[in-house]
Amino acid sequence: MPASLNKFRNMATQKLRGKDLRNIGFPEGRTIGVIIKVMANKAFKKKSKVEKLELLKEIKQNPEKFKSEELLGLIAAELLMKPEEKTGETPLREMKIPHTTYGEWGIEEGAKHQMHVAMKLPVAVAGALMPDAHFGYGLPIGGVLAAENAVIPYGVGVDIGCRMCLSLFDAPVNMLIGQRSRLKNILKENTKFGNQTFDKPMDDEVLTRPEFREIPKIRSLQDKAYQQIGSSGSGNHFVEFGIVKLFTADNEWNLAPGKYLSVLSHSGSRGFGGILAQYYTKIAMEQTILPTEARHLAWLSLDSEAGQEYWRAMNLAGDYASACHDHIHRRITKALGSKVLARVENHHNFAWKEQLADGRDVIVHRKGATPAGKGVLGIIPGSMTEPGFVVRGKGETKSINSASHGAGRVLSRSKAKSTLVQSEVKKLLKDKGVELIGGGLDEAPQAYKDINQVMEAQVDLVETLARFTPKIVRMSGE
């Protein structure tokens, strides 16, 4: 064999490889790359592989000893570096911040775990889990999280500003019997769901907001916002006629106790809000890298340009969602030819600037949770066959002035579709005297928790003023 070839092979055997370094205990990843690069320097050219490995063992055992050296100091610095400094990953707290869970017996373990992870975020200050909680992306649905100077797009949710809106009319309740066909047609003609939109949407001041000119991402969505305004999303969104039974004369509208023909709607910011949520979540996940189990809880600092931009976008999406409900109720009111006696509206999937009981200023995320500050009114719906409730908040600090936003799911959409039987759902609707227009098995009443048990779990959070019983329900689909 030629001497030159022997020399070449000998040199190859002296070259350090990742396998050699892993064999002496160095971790896979960036550290090995740094070592190989340093050891390839001409300063170590005369050292054999064995000598290099012995030297590296010594550095690994005592990196402090070598940190001041020019080349070996690079390896020592790598070994002394914290894991999060190598990856840019922000570590979670070792211990979660304590939080209160309401109706814990009815909450799945996945949702509880998500809340535990959220309470380990470095920006977390306080939290609570509502009795309707179930598994979601990032923060569980029904999760309330107070953060310090930071907003979490997935802590707000995809359907930004989703809300409930209830109108009480001066029309007779017996219209639900004597004019049932007319009321059904009013719902069909004055509501649109999913991909359906009105041929001539109503104009609205919200569409002239400066954000549409000043924020590029929002500017590109203005046409979509105009086309979809006044319509509702698919899934669990609805518009329904029903009866409100007002229990007390102690109410904000000076109405006498009794029964009132009413319309209740549930919807959010449509595709406009959904696209904004995805867009800013992506930015947050690029700017705040978190461990895998917490990655959907990435936040934007409110001191950052992106944070301020999202905050404006979120508030615009919330106002847009409110405008959609206003259009729905205006159309129905006009078709009904009646006067609105009272209206209640509240939203979830949002973040608010609030102050905790100890005086700290925080950003409170309510993902599928209703604001329930002292004296604050809201609506907590059940399902299409079970009642909803008009409530007044008690301002409970342990819940961060919050309550549930509904009954909460007991079956996922896929589970409901695969296990429920259409004939049984139809029988239940008939037994309850409810007529359904559209809807699917994924929204069947059996997919939801018992709203009465949920309300019992939050008696410390809200007082009940009235009960809404649905009678004609309109959802996506025919």
N, C-alpha and C positions, 0 to 999 in steps of 0.2 A: 504494500500500500504506500503511495507517495507520502512523503513527510508532510507536504502542505495539507493533504487531506486529513492526516492524523491531527495536525494542529487545529484545523477547522472543527473537527468533531470534539476535540478537547475543549475548545472555546464554548461550543454549544452546551456541553455538559456543565460548564461553570455558570451558565446563565440562569438567574433566578426565575422561577415561574410561580404563578399563583398557587399551584398545588403545594409547592415547597413551603410557602408561607402559611397556608392553611394548616399544614401538618404540624407547625410549631405554635399554633394557636391564634394566628391573626384572623380577624373576621373578614368575611367576604364583603366586597364593596370598595368604596373609595380608598380606604387605608392601604389595601394591597397595591392599588394603582400608584399611590404616592411612594411607597417603598421601592417598587420596581424602577420607577423613574429616578429616584435618588441613587439607588445602587448601580444604575447604568452610567453614572457620572464617572469620568476618567480618574477621579480621585480614588476609586475603589477597583480600578482595572486590574491591579496586581493581586487582589485578594481572591482566594478560591471560594467556591460556593460554600464549602464547610465553614470557612472563616467568616463569610458574610452572615450565614445563618446563626453562628455563635454570637456575633456582634448584635444581630437583631433580637436574639433572645435576651441579651443583656439590656437592650433599650426597652424591650417590652416589660421586663421586670422592674426597671427603674427609669422611667422616661424623664423624671425631674433632673436626673444627673446629666442628661444630654441636651436639654432644651435650649441652652445658650450656644450650642455649636452651630456652625453655618449650615451644613448639609444634614447631619443627623438630627439637628434641632427641628427640621421639618417633619421627620417621622415622630419625634417626641411630642411635638405640638399636636399632631394628628391623634396620637394616643391620649393626650390630655384633654382633647376637645370633647365637649358634651355632645351626645348624639344629635340633639336638635340643632347644634351649630353646624354639623356636617350636612344635614339634609334641608335645613331651613324650616324644619318642622317645629311648630309651637307645642310644647308638652302640656298635657292636662294636669290639673291638680291631683295629688295623690289621694286626697280625701274629698268626697263630694260635700257641698254645702247642704246642711239639713233643709228639708222642705216638707210641706204638709200635703198629704194625699187624701182626697175626699172620695168615699165610696170605694176604698181599696179592694174590697171583696169582688167587685165586678170589673176590675181592670186587668187586662192581659199582661203577662210578664214582659213581653216585648216592649210595651209602652212604658212600663215602670223602668226597664233598663235604659231606654232612651232618655228618660228624665234624669236618671242617675248620671248618665254621661254628660248631659247638658249642665248639670250642677257641678261638674268638674272643670268647666271652661274657665280660663283665667279672668275673663270679663264678667263672669256670673256673679251676681250679688245676692239674689233671692229667687225663689221659685215656688210653684205650687202645681198640683195635678188635679184636674177637675174630674168629677165622677163619670163623665161621659167619655173619658180618655180611651184612645186606642192607637195602635201603631201608625206612624206616618214617616215622612222623610225628615231626618234631622230631629227637630223637636216633635214629640208626639202630638197628635191632634188632641186637644184638651190640655195642652201644656202652657203654663204661664212662666215666663222667664224675665227677670229684671237684670239688665246688663249695664255696665259702667261705660258710658260714652261710646257705645258701639251698637250697630244694628245688624241683625242676622237675617238675610233675605229668606232663608228657609225656616227661620223662626217666625217670620211673618206668614209664610205660606205662598203657594203658587197663585191661588185666587185672591189677590190682594183686595182687602176691603170688602170681602163677602159679607152680606148683611141680611137682616130680617126687616120687613116693613109691614105694619098692620094698620089698616084703615077701618074705622067703625062708621057705618052709614045711618042716616035717618030713615032708611027704607025698612018695611016690615019684614020680620024674620020669616014669616010664612011664605015669602017668595021662593024659599028653598023647596017648597012643596008645590005650590000653585004655579010658579013660573020657572020650574027647574030647567026646562028645555031652553028658555031664554037665557038663563044664567050660564048654561053650558056654552051656548053660542057666543056669549059675551067673552068668555075665556078663550074660545077658539079664535075669535076674530081679533082680539086685542092683546094676545101674547104670542111670542115667537121663542123657540128653543133651539139650542145647538147651532147647526149651520143655517137655520132659517133666520131671515132678517126682514124688516119691513121694506116695502118698495119705496116708500117715502118716509124715512126716519124724521123725527121731530128735531128741530134745531135746539141747541142748548148752550148756555153761556160757558159751560165747562170746556167746550170744544174750542173756545177762543183764548184759553189760558196761555200765558207767556211761555210756559214750559214747552209747548208744542213748537215754539220758534227757537228756544234757547238751548234745548237738549237734543242733540242729533238723533239719538235712539228713539226718543219720543216723537220727534218730527216725522220719522219714517212710519209711525203707527197712526198718524192722524186720520188717514182715510179709513183704516180698519175701525177705529174708534167711532167714526161717524156712521159707518154702515151698521155696526152692531148695537148702537145705543138704543135703549128701550127694550132690548131682548134679554133672554135669560140663557144661562148655560145648560148643559145636559147633566147627567148624573143625578145628584140629590136635589137639584134646584126645582122649584115649583112655584105655581101661583094657584091659590085655592080659595073658594068661597066657603064660609063656615059661620058658626055662631059664637060670639063672645058673650060669656056670662060674667058680668061685672059684679063682684061680691060686695063692694063697699062704696059708700058715698064719699069716703076719704080718698078722692082721686084728683089728679091734676087737671081734669077736664070739666069738673063740676057736673058730671053726668050722674043720673040716678042709677042705683043698682038695678040690674035686669039683663035682658038678652038683647043683642044687637047683631044685625046682619053685618058681616065683616069680610074683608079680603086680606089674606096673608101671603106675602111673597118672600122667596129666598133665592138670592142670586148674588153674583159678584161683578168683577171688572172685566169679564169676558176674555177674549183673546188678547186684548190690550194689556191687562194686568198679568196674564200668564207669560207673555213674551218678556215683559219687564222683569218678572221674577227669575226666569231662566237666565237672562242676560246678566243681571247683577249678581246672581249666585255664582256664575262662572268667574266673574271678576273677583268676588270674595274668596273663592277657592284658590285662585292664583296668588292672591295677596296674603292670605292666611292659610298656611298648610298645616293641617291637623292630622293626628293619628286616624287610621282608617275608620274606626267606629264613630268618630266625631266629625268626619270631613264635611258632611252636609250642614254642620253648624258653623261654618266659616263666617267670619264677621267683617264688616267694614267699619273702620273708625270714623266717627263723626267729625274728626279733625281732618280727614282726607277729602280730596276732591270727589272721589267715587262715592264716599259715604254721604256727602252732602247732596250729590246728584241723585243717589237712590232715595234719600229722604224726600226730596221734592217729587220724584217720580211716584213713590208710594202714596204720598198724600194726594197727588193728582188722580191716581188710580182709585183711591178711596172715594174721592168726590165724584169721579165718573160712575162708580158703582151706585152711589146714591142717586145720581141723575137717572140711571137706568130704572131704578125703582120708582122714582118720581113720575117718569113717563108711563110706566105700567099702570100706576094707580090713577093718573090723570085720564088715561084712555078708558079704564074701566069705570071710573066715576062719571065720565061724560056719557058712556053707553048706558049706564044704569039710570042716569037722570036724577041722581040723588045728591045730597049734601054730606060732606065728610064731617062727622062730629068730633072725631079724635084720630090722631095718628101717632104711632110709636115706631121708632126706628133705632136699631142698634147694629153695630158691626163687630166682626171678629177678623182674624187673619190680618193683623195690623200691629203697629208699634206706636206707643204713646210716650211722650216725655212727662214723667210723673215724679212725685216725691214720696219716698218711703216714710214710715212712721218715725224713723230715727233722723229724718231730715235730709237723707242722701238723695241727690238728683239722679234718676236712672231712666233707662229706656225699657219700658215694659212691653214685652212681646206677648200677644194673646193669640195663639194659633188654635182656632176652634175653641175660643173661650170668650165669654161675654163680659164687658165692663160692668162692675157691680159696686161702684163707689156709693157712698151714702146718698140716698135719694135719687140715684140714677135709674131710669126706666129701661126695661129691655123685654124681649120676647124669647122664650126658650121653647122651641117646638118639640113635639114628640115624633110621631110617624104619621103616615097618611090615614091611619085608623085610630090613632091615640091623640089625646089632647096636647095642646101647647099651653104655655102660661105667660101671662103678662106679669112682670115682676118689678119690684123696687129694691135696689141694692141696699145692703146694710153697712157697707164699708168695712168688711172684715179684713184686718191687716194680714192675717195668716194666709189668706187666699190672694193677697196682693189686689184687693178690691175686684175680684173676679168671680165668675160662676160658669157653669157649663153653657155650651152654645146649643145643646140639643140633648137627645137621648143617648147618642153614640152608638156605634155599630157593635154588634155581637158576632156578626158574620161578615167576612170580607166579601167584596163584590163577586169574586170568582167562586167562593164557597157557597154564596147564596144561589148563584146560577146553577151550580152543580148539585145542590141538595134540595132546594125548594121545588114544590110542584105547583104549576100554574092554577090547577083546579082548586087547590086548597087556599091559595091567595084570593081567588075570585070569591070563594065561599065566605072567607073572613070579611072581605069588603062588603059583600051583600049583608052579612049579619050585622055589621057596624053601620049600615046605611050610607056607605061612601061610594060615590061614582068616580071612577078613575078614567082620565083621558090621557093616553100615553103611558109612560112608566114601563119598568121592566122588573124581572125577578130580583135583580141586584138591589132594587129599592123597595122590595116587599116589606111589610111591617115586621115580619118575623126576623128580618136582618138586623133589627134594632133592639137595644136594651129597653127594659120597662121604664118608661119616663117617670112613673110615680115613684119608683125606687130611687131613681136619679135625683128627683126633687127632694125626697126624704133625706138624702145624703148631704144636701146643701141648705138645710133650713137655717143654718147660722149665716148664710151668705146672702139670701134674698127672702123677701116676703112676697106672697102671691096676692095680686090684686084682682086678677080675672083669669078665666079659663077659655081657651079657644078650641072648639070642636070642628074638625074639617068635615065637609060634606061633598063638595065637588072639587076634585084635585086635577090639576093640569100639569103634566110633566113632558119631558122630551119624548118624542115618538108618537105614533098614532094609535 
